[in-house]
Amino acid sequence: MITFMDGQFSAFNAYIKNASISKIFILADENTHQYCLPTFLGNMETAIPFEIIEIEAGEALKNIETATQLWEILTEFEADRNALLVNVGGGVITDLGGFVASTYKRGIRFVNMPTTLLAMCDAAIGGKTGIDHGYLKNIVGTFANAERIFVYPPFLETLPFTELRSGFAEMLKHGLIADENHWLQLGLLPEINVADIIPHIETSMKIKQSIVEQDFQEKNIRKTLNFGHTVGHAYESLFLAQGQPVPHGEAVALGMIIETRISQLEGLIDEETAHEIIQILRKFYPLLDIGRFDTGELLGLMNNDKKNTSGAISFSLISGIGKGIYDQKVHTKNLLDAIEYYTSLC
């Protein structure tokens, strides 16, 4: 259940009052602790004992070592099956916190309070938890729903522009795969800023929530949410391996450009539609220098994608604006041509 909180935390306070909780654990990173936690704690009303767990910020901490430390902390503070983990942060916190909660003592309750646009519109919704292993993103994880998702849009005011732009990519993706009007409305925005984005957040969240409710364990339609991610995740991993991480949304924007081109080369959309989509993506996102990367390495990462079956790379593509399709096997030549096309734009 998603609850929007417009300046009031009464919904959250009512939830914890009625949820029979033994102890609350609040997971945050150093950025959230500084910019968001004071507002959260200043509005939290409860006599239930709570502990704050702070970790360093960044994707590099979303790993088994950090998860182990969090399990040890929960054990040290004697968290029982009635404990609640509140994930206050961006996608790393909601992914990691959900994974830790869903595995500690075979599962304790957790709620998400996303503080970034990426987390609000993507990571906090849908019950996918996970950690990275090596340079493979979310390769270890569980399906476990947050009991509630509490959204406080003013947290977006604390974000640097790059983080806001990163989350906006997932909103654009939701339009491309499921809602043409949403895509058109977002594409008309002159720039990315908090005031202009906030009116569209609830629509974007509902698109993802609707898809997830139809297919929780990603057997069919939920796969459409991976549009832009097969290529995007692979390049994100390559940048990370070089010690030059790029924001997730910028990698997804890269992936959407390449996978839009693939959709055209596979005959799923016409050239005019592909051009229109790519122009809007380029309006909001800088092109990334991918010429340095070896194609063999890229294909190796894509072949190891957890969504593949029977050793074949499986793509989620589009057959039109607002029309996502999944389980698409792509000709290798079209993939390579699409990558070359992107490189030529730089």
Protein Blocks (a to p, Z undefined) as FASTA:
>chain_A
ZZddehiaklmmmmmmmnopabdcddddfklmmmmmmmmmmmpccfbdcddddddedjkl
mcfklmmmmmmmmmmnopafkbccddeddfklmmmmmmmmmmgghiaadddddfbfklmm
mmmgooiacddehjaghkbccddddfbdcddfklmmmpcfklmmmmmmmmmmmmmmmomk
lmmmmmmpmbdcfklmmmmmmmmmmmmmmmmmmomnopmmmmmmmgoklmmmmmmmmmmm
nopacdfklmmmmmmmmmmmmmmmnopacfklmmmmmmmmmmmpccddfklpcfklmmmm
mmmpmkbgehiacddddfbehiacehiacdfklmmmmmmmmmmmZZ
